[in-house]
């Protein structure tokens, strides 16, 4: 995440309001996700599982 925080700091230097808005959104997203990884929650569309029956 350090690269992202560096970019936010650069944005803050050029436009303080934009940088503050971006930092607020970044903090909101990073606080609600576990283990420090930001993944979109989704269900896989297709997964191949050999020798397994299809369930619905």
LONU-721373 format. One record per residue: x, y, z of N, C-alpha, C, O in turn; residue number from 0; residue in one letter. Coordinates in pm, 1 decimal, padded with zeros to 6 digits. Example, Ala and Ser with C-alpha at 12.3 -4.5 7.8 and 13.67 -1.06 7.14 Angstrom:
BEGIN
- nu	nv	nw	cau	cav	caw	cu	cv	cw	ou	ov	ow	zami	tiza
- 01319.0	-00569.0	00780.0	01230.0	-00450.0	00780.0	01320.0	-00330.0	00780.0	01423.6	-00331.9	00846.5	0	A
- 01285.0	-00225.0	00708.0	01367.0	-00106.0	00714.0	01290.0	00003.0	00787.0	01340.9	00113.8	00803.9	1	S
END
This chain:
BEGIN
- nu	nv	nw	cau	cav	caw	cu	cv	cw	ou	ov	ow	zami	tiza
- 00080.3	-00119.1	00000.0	00000.0	00000.0	00000.0	00085.1	00126.2	00000.0	00031.7	00235.1	-00020.9	0	X
- 00211.8	00115.6	00022.1	00294.1	00235.6	00031.0	00293.5	00314.4	-00099.8	00297.8	00437.4	-00097.2	1	X
- 00288.3	00246.8	-00212.4	00284.2	00317.7	-00341.2	00156.4	00399.9	-00351.5	00158.4	00513.8	-00398.3	2	X
- 00047.1	00342.5	-00308.2	-00079.8	00414.4	-00313.3	-00078.1	00535.2	-00220.1	-00127.4	00641.9	-00256.7	3	X
- -00022.8	00520.2	-00101.9	-00015.4	00634.3	-00010.1	00078.6	00741.9	-00063.3	00055.5	00860.7	-00040.7	4	X
- 00184.5	00701.8	-00133.8	00273.3	00800.4	-00197.4	00197.8	00879.6	-00303.5	00212.4	01001.5	-00312.6	5	X
- 00117.9	00810.9	-00382.8	00040.6	00878.8	-00487.1	-00063.2	00973.4	-00426.5	-00087.6	01081.7	-00479.6	6	X
- -00123.2	00932.6	-00316.7	-00219.6	01019.9	-00249.5	-00148.6	01144.1	-00196.8	-00202.1	01254.6	-00205.2	7	X
- -00028.6	01126.1	-00142.7	00048.6	01240.9	-00093.3	00082.5	01337.1	-00207.1	00077.7	01458.7	-00189.0	8	X
- 00116.8	01282.9	-00324.3	00145.0	01368.6	-00440.1	00019.5	01444.5	-00482.9	00025.9	01562.8	-00516.3	9	X
- -00094.3	01375.7	-00481.5	-00220.2	01441.2	-00517.2	-00252.3	01551.8	-00417.2	-00301.3	01658.2	-00455.2	10	X
- -00224.7	01526.5	-00289.2	-00247.2	01628.1	-00185.6	-00161.5	01751.7	-00208.5	-00205.8	01864.3	-00185.7	11	X
- -00036.9	01729.4	-00254.3	00053.8	01841.9	-00278.4	00002.9	01930.3	-00392.1	00017.5	02052.4	-00387.5	12	X
- -00056.7	01868.6	-00493.6	-00105.9	01945.4	-00608.3	-00243.7	02005.0	-00582.8	-00270.6	02119.4	-00619.3	13	X
- -00330.6	01926.8	-00520.0	-00467.8	01971.2	-00493.2	-00508.5	01917.7	-00355.9	-00549.6	01802.3	-00344.5	14	X
- -00497.5	02000.0	-00252.1	-00524.6	01952.8	-00115.5	-00664.0	01892.0	-00096.8	-00678.7	01793.1	-00025.0	15	X
- -00764.5	01948.9	-00159.1	-00900.6	01896.2	-00142.9	-00913.2	01757.9	-00206.5	-00970.6	01667.1	-00146.3	16	X
- -00860.2	01741.3	-00327.1	-00863.6	01611.2	-00394.2	-00787.0	01507.6	-00312.7	-00834.8	01395.7	-00294.4	17	X
- -00669.1	01543.7	-00263.8	-00589.6	01451.8	-00183.4	-00661.5	01409.1	-00056.9	-00657.3	01292.1	-00019.0	18	X
- -00727.5	01503.6	00008.5	-00802.3	01472.1	00130.8	-00919.5	01379.4	00100.3	-00946.2	01286.0	00175.9	19	X
- -00989.4	01404.9	-00010.3	-01101.2	01318.5	-00049.7	-01053.0	01177.3	-00079.9	-01114.6	01079.5	-00037.6	20	X
- -00942.5	01167.3	-00153.2	-00888.4	01035.2	-00187.3	-00842.9	00961.1	-00062.0	-00866.0	00840.9	-00049.4	21	X
- -00778.8	01031.4	00030.0	-00731.7	00968.3	00153.5	-00849.4	00918.5	00237.3	-00843.1	00809.5	00294.3	22	X
- -00956.0	00997.0	00245.0	-01074.9	00956.7	00320.7	-01135.7	00829.5	00261.8	-01171.4	00737.9	00335.8	23	X
- -01147.5	00823.6	00129.2	-01202.9	00704.2	00064.8	-01111.2	00583.8	00083.2	-01158.4	00472.6	00106.8	24	X
- -00980.6	00605.7	00072.4	-00883.6	00497.8	00090.7	-00893.8	00439.9	00231.6	-00893.7	00318.1	00249.5	25	X
- -00902.7	00527.5	00331.2	-00914.3	00480.7	00470.2	-01044.0	00403.7	00491.8	-01045.4	00303.3	00563.0	26	X
- -01152.1	00449.5	00431.2	-01280.4	00379.8	00445.5	-01272.6	00240.0	00385.6	-01322.0	00144.1	00444.9	27	X
- -01211.0	00228.1	00268.7	-01199.6	00096.5	00205.2	-01104.4	00005.1	00280.3	-01134.0	-00112.9	00298.9	28	X
- -00992.0	00057.1	00323.3	-00892.6	-00028.3	00388.3	-00935.8	-00069.4	00528.4	-00890.6	-00172.7	00577.8	29	X
- -01021.6	00007.7	00593.5	-01064.1	-00028.2	00729.0	-01165.9	-00141.5	00729.4	-01175.9	-00213.4	00828.8	30	X
- -01240.7	-00159.6	00622.9	-01344.7	-00262.8	00623.7	-01299.4	-00395.9	00564.9	-01374.0	-00493.5	00572.2	31	X
- -01181.3	-00403.1	00507.7	-01134.4	-00527.7	00448.5	-01029.5	-00592.7	00537.2	-00945.4	-00525.0	00596.3	32	X
- -01035.5	-00724.6	00545.5	-00946.3	-00796.6	00636.1	-00810.6	-00825.8	00573.6	-00797.4	-00830.1	00451.3	33	X
- -00711.6	-00845.5	00656.6	-00577.1	-00886.8	00620.9	-00503.1	-00787.5	00531.7	-00400.0	-00823.3	00474.6	34	X
- -00550.7	-00667.0	00517.9	-00481.0	-00566.4	00439.9	-00488.3	-00586.4	00289.4	-00425.7	-00511.6	00214.4	35	X
- -00563.0	-00685.2	00244.3	-00576.4	-00708.6	00100.3	-00711.4	-00656.2	00054.3	-00813.6	-00682.5	00117.6	36	X
- -00711.8	-00583.5	-00053.9	-00836.0	-00529.0	-00107.5	-00880.9	-00610.3	-00227.4	-00831.6	-00591.8	-00338.7	37	X
- -00974.8	-00700.0	-00203.6	-01031.3	-00781.1	-00310.3	-01179.5	-00752.1	-00318.5	-01246.2	-00735.6	-00216.4	38	X
- -01230.4	-00746.0	-00439.1	-01374.1	-00734.5	-00455.5	-01436.2	-00868.6	-00420.1	-01387.8	-00973.3	-00463.1	39	X
- -01541.6	-00865.4	-00343.1	-01611.3	-00989.4	-00310.2	-01693.5	-01029.7	-00432.4	-01770.5	-00949.6	-00485.4	40	X
- -01677.0	-01152.3	-00475.9	-01750.4	-01198.7	-00592.4	-01763.3	-01350.1	-00588.2	-01696.4	-01417.7	-00510.0	41	X
- -01848.7	-01400.7	-00671.8	-01863.1	-01545.1	-00687.9	-01804.1	-01580.5	-00823.0	-01834.2	-01514.4	-00922.4	42	X
- -01721.2	-01682.8	-00828.7	-01662.5	-01720.7	-00957.8	-01770.6	-01764.2	-01056.6	-01867.9	-01829.9	-01019.6	43	X
- -01751.4	-01726.3	-01182.4	-01849.0	-01762.9	-01283.8	-01833.7	-01907.9	-01327.4	-01932.8	-01975.5	-01354.9	44	X
- -01710.5	-01955.5	-01333.6	-01686.7	-02093.0	-01376.6	-01561.7	-02146.3	-01307.2	-01455.4	-02084.3	-01310.3	45	X
- -01577.1	-02261.3	-01245.3	-01464.3	-02326.5	-01179.0	-01468.7	-02473.6	-01216.1	-01572.3	-02538.7	-01202.3	46	X
- -01357.7	-02525.2	-01262.4	-01351.4	-02665.7	-01299.3	-01302.8	-02746.5	-01179.4	-01194.3	-02723.0	-01126.3	47	X
- -01386.0	-02842.7	-01137.9	-01349.7	-02932.3	-01028.5	-01362.0	-03075.5	-01079.1	-01471.1	-03132.4	-01078.6	48	X
- -01252.2	-03133.3	-01122.0	-01257.1	-03269.1	-01176.5	-01314.6	-03368.9	-01076.0	-01287.4	-03361.7	-00956.1	49	X
- -01393.1	-03460.4	-01127.0	-01453.2	-03569.9	-01049.5	-01548.6	-03520.3	-00940.9	-01570.0	-03589.2	-00841.1	50	X
- -01605.5	-03402.3	-00959.4	-01703.0	-03350.7	-00863.7	-01835.2	-03328.3	-00935.1	-01838.7	-03283.9	-01049.8	51	X
- -01944.3	-03359.8	-00865.5	-02076.9	-03339.8	-00920.2	-02113.8	-03191.6	-00918.8	-02070.4	-03117.4	-00830.6	52	X
- -02193.0	-03148.9	-01015.1	-02239.3	-03010.9	-01020.3	-02351.6	-02993.3	-00918.5	-02445.2	-03073.2	-00914.6	53	X
- -02342.4	-02888.7	-00835.9	-02446.7	-02857.5	-00738.1	-02512.4	-02726.2	-00777.0	-02447.6	-02636.5	-00831.0	54	X
- -02639.2	-02716.1	-00749.7	-02711.2	-02591.0	-00778.2	-02787.1	-02545.4	-00658.0	-02853.8	-02442.0	-00662.6	55	X
END
